[in-house]
Amino acid sequence: MYANPANSGESAGDGEAPEVSSSKYDGIGTKSKQSNKEAAKKKADEAKAAKMKQLKAIKSEAKGSGLTDAEKAEKRIMRVFKDKDVNMNPDDLVEVDQVRQPVSMVFIGHVDAGKSTICGNLMYMMGVVDARTIEKYKAEAKEKGRDSWWLAYVMDVSDDEKSKGKTVEVGRAQFDTKSKKYTIFDAPGHKNYVPNMIMGAALADVGGLVISARKGEFEAGFEKDG
């Protein structure tokens, strides 16, 4: 055994442990432990805050479960746009016509009853379609062997509808009077296109039922499979 020459006499006589001197590295381990504790505490606080936020969202959703689908959709839209700036005066803003009251009307009825012809005649009488376009429709109808159907071509604009002589999609046109702004819907009458007819009827304020007065067609309009 080797004794410390600096304090060998004292330690041998008193039996006390030698004194340990401090150095510049003292406290490094303590600081490292403290830093780890702070990081762990911060991480735990962040996890707790995230859980609280999630719990709050669940409670909010459960609270709003009694809302209707429309109210829920409106709430979602409000969340999306609540912090966005809205331009109240866009360049393409169109002012609402306060003079003419808007009215929409749909014509429904049996296939070939004359719905498209009535709608086309309305557009022609109101001056929506010019004479040059009418001449074009007359020539087109004659070419297809449907001379009397030229007014229907005002509403049936697709080649498929013109070739079949049947309205498939809901036709739409507009004209104005001094006090009203009319939107006319030409609904299909064939049984294969009933869903399109229902859509047109749902868009309109007023409905016009067209019934053919021709013998045979009049009766067929009231038959179950007519």
Contacts in CASP RR format, 6 or more apart in sequence:
PFRMAT RR
TARGET T0000
AUTHOR 0000-0000-0000
METHOD contacts of the structure
MODEL  1
MYANPANSGESAGDGEAPEVSSSKYDGIGTKSKQSNKEAAKKKADEAKAA
KMKQLKAIKSEAKGSGLTDAEKAEKRIMRVFKDKDVNMNPDDLVEVDQVR
QPVSMVFIGHVDAGKSTICGNLMYMMGVVDARTIEKYKAEAKEKGRDSWW
LAYVMDVSDDEKSKGKTVEVGRAQFDTKSKKYTIFDAPGHKNYVPNMIMG
AALADVGGLVISARKGEFEAGFEKDG
3 9 0 8 1.000
3 11 0 8 1.000
3 12 0 8 1.000
4 11 0 8 1.000
4 18 0 8 1.000
7 18 0 8 1.000
7 19 0 8 1.000
10 16 0 8 1.000
11 17 0 8 1.000
11 18 0 8 1.000
64 72 0 8 1.000
67 75 0 8 1.000
97 181 0 8 1.000
99 179 0 8 1.000
100 176 0 8 1.000
100 177 0 8 1.000
100 178 0 8 1.000
100 179 0 8 1.000
100 180 0 8 1.000
100 181 0 8 1.000
101 179 0 8 1.000
101 180 0 8 1.000
101 181 0 8 1.000
102 180 0 8 1.000
102 181 0 8 1.000
102 183 0 8 1.000
103 180 0 8 1.000
103 181 0 8 1.000
103 182 0 8 1.000
103 183 0 8 1.000
103 205 0 8 1.000
103 206 0 8 1.000
104 182 0 8 1.000
104 183 0 8 1.000
104 184 0 8 1.000
104 185 0 8 1.000
104 203 0 8 1.000
104 204 0 8 1.000
104 205 0 8 1.000
104 206 0 8 1.000
105 182 0 8 1.000
105 183 0 8 1.000
105 184 0 8 1.000
105 185 0 8 1.000
105 204 0 8 1.000
105 205 0 8 1.000
105 206 0 8 1.000
105 207 0 8 1.000
105 208 0 8 1.000
106 170 0 8 1.000
106 184 0 8 1.000
106 185 0 8 1.000
106 186 0 8 1.000
106 187 0 8 1.000
106 200 0 8 1.000
106 201 0 8 1.000
106 203 0 8 1.000
106 204 0 8 1.000
106 206 0 8 1.000
106 207 0 8 1.000
106 208 0 8 1.000
107 115 0 8 1.000
107 118 0 8 1.000
107 119 0 8 1.000
107 184 0 8 1.000
107 185 0 8 1.000
107 186 0 8 1.000
107 187 0 8 1.000
107 207 0 8 1.000
107 208 0 8 1.000
107 210 0 8 1.000
108 115 0 8 1.000
108 187 0 8 1.000
108 189 0 8 1.000
108 197 0 8 1.000
108 201 0 8 1.000
108 207 0 8 1.000
108 208 0 8 1.000
108 209 0 8 1.000
108 210 0 8 1.000
109 115 0 8 1.000
109 187 0 8 1.000
109 189 0 8 1.000
109 209 0 8 1.000
109 210 0 8 1.000
109 211 0 8 1.000
110 189 0 8 1.000
110 210 0 8 1.000
110 211 0 8 1.000
110 212 0 8 1.000
110 217 0 8 1.000
110 220 0 8 1.000
110 221 0 8 1.000
110 226 0 8 1.000
111 166 0 8 1.000
111 188 0 8 1.000
111 189 0 8 1.000
111 190 0 8 1.000
111 191 0 8 1.000
112 166 0 8 1.000
112 212 0 8 1.000
112 217 0 8 1.000
113 189 0 8 1.000
113 210 0 8 1.000
113 211 0 8 1.000
113 212 0 8 1.000
113 217 0 8 1.000
113 221 0 8 1.000
114 152 0 8 1.000
114 210 0 8 1.000
114 212 0 8 1.000
115 167 0 8 1.000
115 186 0 8 1.000
115 187 0 8 1.000
115 189 0 8 1.000
115 210 0 8 1.000
116 151 0 8 1.000
116 152 0 8 1.000
116 154 0 8 1.000
116 155 0 8 1.000
116 156 0 8 1.000
116 167 0 8 1.000
116 186 0 8 1.000
117 149 0 8 1.000
117 151 0 8 1.000
117 152 0 8 1.000
118 210 0 8 1.000
119 154 0 8 1.000
119 155 0 8 1.000
119 171 0 8 1.000
119 173 0 8 1.000
119 184 0 8 1.000
119 186 0 8 1.000
120 129 0 8 1.000
120 151 0 8 1.000
120 152 0 8 1.000
120 154 0 8 1.000
120 155 0 8 1.000
120 173 0 8 1.000
121 151 0 8 1.000
122 173 0 8 1.000
122 175 0 8 1.000
122 184 0 8 1.000
123 129 0 8 1.000
123 154 0 8 1.000
123 155 0 8 1.000
123 173 0 8 1.000
123 175 0 8 1.000
123 184 0 8 1.000
124 134 0 8 1.000
124 151 0 8 1.000
124 154 0 8 1.000
126 175 0 8 1.000
127 175 0 8 1.000
128 173 0 8 1.000
128 174 0 8 1.000
128 175 0 8 1.000
129 154 0 8 1.000
134 150 0 8 1.000
137 150 0 8 1.000
137 151 0 8 1.000
137 153 0 8 1.000
137 154 0 8 1.000
138 147 0 8 1.000
138 150 0 8 1.000
140 150 0 8 1.000
140 153 0 8 1.000
140 162 0 8 1.000
141 147 0 8 1.000
141 148 0 8 1.000
141 149 0 8 1.000
141 150 0 8 1.000
141 153 0 8 1.000
142 150 0 8 1.000
144 162 0 8 1.000
144 163 0 8 1.000
146 165 0 8 1.000
149 165 0 8 1.000
152 165 0 8 1.000
153 162 0 8 1.000
154 173 0 8 1.000
155 167 0 8 1.000
155 171 0 8 1.000
155 173 0 8 1.000
155 186 0 8 1.000
156 162 0 8 1.000
156 165 0 8 1.000
156 167 0 8 1.000
156 171 0 8 1.000
156 186 0 8 1.000
157 171 0 8 1.000
158 168 0 8 1.000
158 169 0 8 1.000
160 168 0 8 1.000
161 167 0 8 1.000
161 168 0 8 1.000
161 169 0 8 1.000
166 188 0 8 1.000
166 189 0 8 1.000
166 190 0 8 1.000
166 193 0 8 1.000
167 186 0 8 1.000
167 187 0 8 1.000
167 188 0 8 1.000
167 189 0 8 1.000
167 190 0 8 1.000
167 193 0 8 1.000
168 188 0 8 1.000
168 193 0 8 1.000
168 196 0 8 1.000
169 188 0 8 1.000
169 196 0 8 1.000
170 185 0 8 1.000
170 186 0 8 1.000
170 187 0 8 1.000
170 188 0 8 1.000
170 196 0 8 1.000
170 197 0 8 1.000
170 199 0 8 1.000
170 200 0 8 1.000
170 203 0 8 1.000
171 185 0 8 1.000
171 186 0 8 1.000
171 187 0 8 1.000
172 183 0 8 1.000
172 184 0 8 1.000
172 185 0 8 1.000
172 186 0 8 1.000
173 183 0 8 1.000
173 184 0 8 1.000
173 186 0 8 1.000
174 181 0 8 1.000
174 182 0 8 1.000
174 183 0 8 1.000
174 184 0 8 1.000
175 182 0 8 1.000
175 184 0 8 1.000
176 182 0 8 1.000
185 200 0 8 1.000
185 203 0 8 1.000
185 204 0 8 1.000
187 196 0 8 1.000
187 197 0 8 1.000
187 200 0 8 1.000
187 201 0 8 1.000
188 196 0 8 1.000
188 197 0 8 1.000
189 197 0 8 1.000
191 226 0 8 1.000
201 207 0 8 1.000
211 218 0 8 1.000
211 221 0 8 1.000
212 218 0 8 1.000
212 221 0 8 1.000
220 226 0 8 1.000
END
